[in-house]
């Protein structure tokens, strides 16, 4: 269930390709096939098709099925499905003041507390922060927040910087590619999936870590890795598929709205822009 902040109502998200995901994750034959599909090589093949002109045939049906309002996006001709998928939005918003924390993406947000032992529980799986980024000293994030921004296939798939600052480090971590939907919750997907992380020194929130997680049939994570950046600058984008941005924030650095905290405690995602 997802909470809509504007209407103050809850709705259930329709899962893209649900019938196929149930077959892959809940049947013996499906799990055998899944072992092949989660290989990044297979996602690369799917990505090649989605980059081709042949894939344009999927665009109209995708827009209709997911109720995407194309008036929100820049008008242009698309040469492939991925060209459409990474379409640019018309940005026309009142920018927040300095020290107001923003979402890096149009997404569904769940917030988790990082305990003093650097553990956190996500979708019935217990992670350590080192599971996510492997080799960093993360003691400074004790008792902080882990913010999980899940991008559905209908969301805008570009993501931005939440503060001005500089890039300290960037690293890619090879992995497999499970779906990031709740159907895969028995897997520790965020430590299994292919991902990239950046340590960012920001003016407003100190050091924070941004982790971009790939998902099943996502052809590519694209990070610009700019050495210097400003708040709202585009950080990168995902090609086709559901994907996730995770932010690790230190203790007492940000104040989260009550509706986000309360819904996260109850296991409900909050739709954010």
Order of alpha helices (4+ residues) and beta strands (2+ residues): beta-beta-alpha-alpha-alpha-alpha-alpha-beta-beta-beta-alpha-beta-beta-beta-alpha-beta-beta-beta-beta-beta-beta-alpha-beta
